[in-house]
Amino acid sequence: MSQNDFRFKQFTVRQDRCAMKVGTDGVLLGAWTQPGNARTVLDLGTGTGLIALMIAQKSNAVIDAIDIDKPATEQAEENFCLSPWAGRLNSIHESIQLYSEQTTRRYDLIVSNPPYFMGAHPAPDEARNVARHMDDSLSIEELTACVKKLLEPHGRFCVILPFMEGMKFLEYAETHGLFANHLTKVKTKSDKTEKRLMMEFELVRKSMTEDELTIQEADDTYTDQYIQLTKDYYVGLPKKR
């Protein structure tokens, strides 16, 4: 096993050719998203394929994983082939704009960890910089339009975003027919302000529930809440002292 590999309980993610490595945001969204009875899932901006693999572990869905970056889709395909769910996972090299125009498929669930870092400093690696600044190639307007086009009438869209970008997306989506039914505010530490938003949207307006998730206590130990959320995936996550 390469030192670039990230091993989970039921699968391994190779990431030596992918600009965006395994990170907390992807794990958070993959663990938080509940596929329910979804038969078809789309992982938008799949990167290594992490979220697709996490959803495959807890569902029987057929999962398409799309990314505009060719090395990423090749890496995702490699990770899918090495997993126990290879027959249900498909890697697609395409922009979501073009894919949404050409495909006739509709999805019960769409998940995305879109690397929006509006105003962030450019990353030194060019491929990583392109991935991080996806708002240059996929705007919030385009993301919303593509999701609405690809969702089944009663489908769901789950996304994680930095807090400020998440609030902007929440407001924009609301005015364009994509309605939030659940919102989780994420704190990296108990003594910090919210850093991320995880949101679930539908095409039908419903009452919205709201909660909070804290990853670590002030002393850097993991919260029971985070351990419980990720226990089916992480190998040897340190418990609280």
C-alpha positions as CSV (number, residue, x, y, z in Angstrom):
1,M,0.0,0.0,0.0
2,S,1.4,3.4,-1.0
3,Q,1.8,6.2,1.6
4,N,-0.6,8.1,-0.6
5,D,-3.4,5.6,0.1
6,F,-6.1,6.4,2.7
7,R,-7.6,3.3,4.2
8,F,-11.1,3.1,5.5
9,K,-12.8,0.2,7.2
10,Q,-14.3,-1.3,4.0
11,F,-12.4,0.4,1.2
12,T,-9.1,2.1,0.3
13,V,-8.7,5.4,-1.5
14,R,-5.7,5.9,-3.7
15,Q,-5.0,9.6,-4.3
16,D,-1.6,10.0,-5.8
17,R,-3.0,11.3,-9.2
18,C,-5.8,13.4,-7.8
19,A,-5.4,17.1,-7.1
20,M,-8.0,17.1,-4.2
21,K,-7.0,14.6,-1.5
22,V,-9.2,12.9,1.1
23,G,-10.3,15.6,3.5
24,T,-12.6,16.2,6.4
25,D,-15.3,17.9,4.3
26,G,-15.7,14.8,2.0
27,V,-15.8,12.5,4.9
28,L,-18.4,14.7,6.7
29,L,-20.7,14.8,3.7
30,G,-20.4,11.1,2.9
31,A,-21.1,10.1,6.5
32,W,-23.9,12.7,7.0
33,T,-25.8,12.0,3.8
34,Q,-28.6,9.4,4.2
35,P,-29.3,7.6,0.9
36,G,-32.5,6.0,2.1
37,N,-34.1,4.1,-0.7
38,A,-32.3,5.9,-3.5
39,R,-31.7,3.7,-6.5
40,T,-29.6,6.2,-8.5
41,V,-27.0,8.6,-7.1
42,L,-24.8,11.2,-8.7
43,D,-21.6,12.3,-7.0
44,L,-20.9,15.7,-8.6
45,G,-17.1,16.6,-8.6
46,T,-16.1,13.2,-7.3
47,G,-12.3,13.7,-7.1
48,T,-10.9,10.4,-5.7
49,G,-14.4,8.9,-5.5
50,L,-14.5,9.1,-1.7
51,I,-18.2,10.2,-1.3
52,A,-19.4,7.8,-3.9
53,L,-17.7,4.9,-2.1
54,M,-19.1,6.0,1.2
55,I,-22.6,6.1,-0.2
56,A,-22.1,2.7,-1.9
57,Q,-21.1,1.2,1.5
58,K,-24.5,2.1,3.0
59,S,-26.9,1.6,0.1
60,N,-27.7,-0.6,-2.9
61,A,-27.8,2.3,-5.3
62,V,-26.1,2.6,-8.7
63,I,-23.8,5.6,-8.4
64,D,-22.4,7.8,-11.2
65,A,-19.4,9.9,-10.2
66,I,-18.5,12.8,-12.5
67,D,-15.5,15.1,-12.6
68,I,-14.1,17.5,-15.1
69,D,-10.6,16.5,-14.3
70,K,-9.4,13.4,-16.3
71,P,-6.8,12.2,-13.8
72,A,-9.4,12.4,-11.0
73,T,-11.9,10.3,-12.9
74,E,-9.2,7.8,-13.7
75,Q,-8.2,7.6,-10.0
76,A,-11.9,7.3,-9.0
77,E,-12.3,4.4,-11.4
78,E,-9.3,2.7,-10.0
79,N,-10.7,3.1,-6.5
80,F,-14.1,1.8,-7.6
81,C,-12.5,-1.3,-9.2
82,L,-10.7,-2.1,-5.9
83,S,-13.9,-1.7,-3.8
84,P,-16.5,-4.3,-3.0
85,W,-19.1,-2.4,-5.0
86,A,-17.3,-2.1,-8.4
87,G,-20.4,-3.2,-10.2
88,R,-22.5,-0.3,-9.0
89,L,-20.0,2.5,-9.4
90,N,-19.3,4.4,-12.7
91,S,-16.7,7.1,-13.3
92,I,-17.6,9.8,-15.8
93,H,-15.1,12.4,-17.3
94,E,-17.3,15.3,-18.3
95,S,-18.4,18.8,-17.2
96,I,-21.6,18.7,-15.3
97,Q,-23.0,21.4,-17.6
98,L,-22.5,19.3,-20.7
99,Y,-23.6,16.1,-19.0
100,S,-26.8,17.6,-17.7
101,E,-27.7,18.7,-21.3
102,Q,-26.9,15.3,-22.9
103,T,-28.1,12.7,-20.5
104,T,-31.6,11.4,-20.0
105,R,-30.8,10.0,-16.6
106,R,-32.4,11.4,-13.5
107,Y,-31.2,10.8,-9.9
108,D,-32.9,10.1,-6.6
109,L,-29.9,11.6,-4.8
110,I,-27.2,14.1,-5.9
111,V,-24.2,14.7,-3.6
112,S,-21.5,17.2,-4.0
113,N,-18.5,18.6,-2.1
114,P,-17.8,21.4,-4.6
115,P,-14.5,23.1,-3.9
116,Y,-15.8,26.7,-3.6
117,F,-13.1,28.9,-2.0
118,M,-14.3,32.3,-3.1
119,G,-11.6,34.8,-2.4
120,A,-9.0,32.2,-1.4
121,H,-5.4,32.6,-2.4
122,P,-4.5,30.4,-5.4
123,A,-3.0,27.1,-4.5
124,P,0.6,26.5,-5.8
125,D,-0.3,23.4,-7.7
126,E,-2.1,24.2,-10.9
127,A,-4.5,21.2,-10.9
128,R,-5.4,21.8,-7.3
129,N,-5.9,25.5,-8.0
130,V,-8.4,24.6,-10.8
131,A,-10.2,22.2,-8.5
132,R,-10.4,24.6,-5.6
133,H,-11.7,27.5,-7.7
134,M,-14.5,25.6,-9.3
135,D,-16.6,28.7,-9.2
136,D,-14.6,29.8,-12.2
137,S,-15.9,26.9,-14.3
138,L,-19.1,26.1,-12.4
139,S,-21.0,29.0,-11.0
140,I,-23.6,28.8,-8.3
141,E,-26.2,29.5,-10.9
142,E,-25.0,26.7,-13.1
143,L,-24.8,24.3,-10.2
144,T,-28.4,25.0,-9.2
145,A,-29.6,24.7,-12.8
146,C,-27.8,21.4,-13.3
147,V,-29.0,19.9,-10.1
148,K,-32.6,20.8,-10.8
149,K,-32.4,19.3,-14.3
150,L,-30.8,16.0,-13.0
151,L,-33.0,15.4,-10.0
152,E,-36.0,13.1,-9.9
153,P,-39.2,15.0,-8.9
154,H,-38.8,13.7,-5.3
155,G,-35.1,13.6,-5.3
156,R,-32.6,15.2,-2.8
157,F,-29.5,17.2,-3.2
158,C,-26.9,17.1,-0.4
159,V,-23.9,19.6,-0.4
160,I,-21.2,20.9,1.9
161,L,-19.9,24.4,1.6
162,P,-17.8,26.9,3.6
163,F,-20.2,28.8,5.9
164,M,-20.4,32.1,4.0
165,E,-20.7,30.5,0.6
166,G,-23.3,28.1,2.1
167,M,-25.4,31.0,3.3
168,K,-25.2,32.6,-0.2
169,F,-26.1,29.3,-1.9
170,L,-29.0,28.8,0.5
171,E,-30.5,32.2,-0.4
172,Y,-29.9,31.7,-4.1
173,A,-31.3,28.2,-4.3
174,E,-34.4,29.3,-2.3
175,T,-35.3,31.9,-4.9
176,H,-34.7,29.4,-7.8
177,G,-36.8,26.5,-6.8
178,L,-34.4,24.4,-4.8
179,F,-35.6,24.3,-1.1
180,A,-33.5,23.3,1.9
181,N,-35.2,20.8,4.2
182,H,-32.2,20.1,6.5
183,L,-29.3,22.3,7.6
184,T,-26.3,21.3,9.8
185,K,-23.9,23.9,11.0
186,V,-20.4,22.5,11.4
187,K,-17.8,23.7,14.0
188,T,-14.3,22.4,13.8
189,K,-13.9,23.0,17.5
190,S,-16.4,23.7,20.3
191,D,-14.9,27.1,21.1
192,K,-15.0,28.3,17.4
193,T,-17.7,29.7,15.2
194,E,-19.3,27.7,12.4
195,K,-17.0,26.9,9.5
196,R,-19.1,24.7,7.2
197,L,-22.7,24.1,6.2
198,M,-24.1,20.8,5.2
199,M,-27.5,21.2,3.5
200,E,-30.1,18.9,2.0
201,F,-32.4,20.3,-0.7
202,E,-35.5,19.2,-2.5
203,L,-37.6,20.5,-5.4
204,V,-40.6,20.7,-3.0
205,R,-40.8,23.2,-0.2
206,K,-41.0,21.6,3.3
207,S,-40.3,22.8,6.8
208,M,-36.6,23.0,7.4
209,T,-34.8,21.3,10.4
210,E,-31.6,22.7,11.7
211,D,-28.8,21.3,14.0
212,E,-25.1,21.6,14.8
213,L,-22.1,19.3,14.6
214,T,-18.8,19.9,16.4
215,I,-15.8,17.9,15.3
216,Q,-13.4,18.5,18.2
217,E,-13.5,19.7,21.8
218,A,-11.3,22.7,22.8
219,D,-8.6,20.2,23.9
220,D,-8.4,18.7,20.4
221,T,-10.2,15.4,21.3
222,Y,-12.9,14.3,19.0
223,T,-16.5,14.7,20.1
224,D,-18.8,11.8,20.7
225,Q,-21.0,13.3,18.0
226,Y,-18.2,13.1,15.4
227,I,-17.1,9.7,16.4
228,Q,-20.6,8.4,16.1
229,L,-21.1,10.0,12.7
230,T,-17.9,8.5,11.2
231,K,-17.5,5.2,13.1
232,D,-18.5,3.1,10.1
233,Y,-15.7,4.5,8.0
234,Y,-12.7,5.6,9.9
235,V,-10.1,3.1,11.1
236,G,-8.9,3.8,14.7
237,L,-10.3,7.3,15.1
238,P,-9.0,8.4,18.5
239,K,-11.7,8.5,21.2
240,K,-12.0,11.2,23.8
241,R,-9.7,10.9,26.8
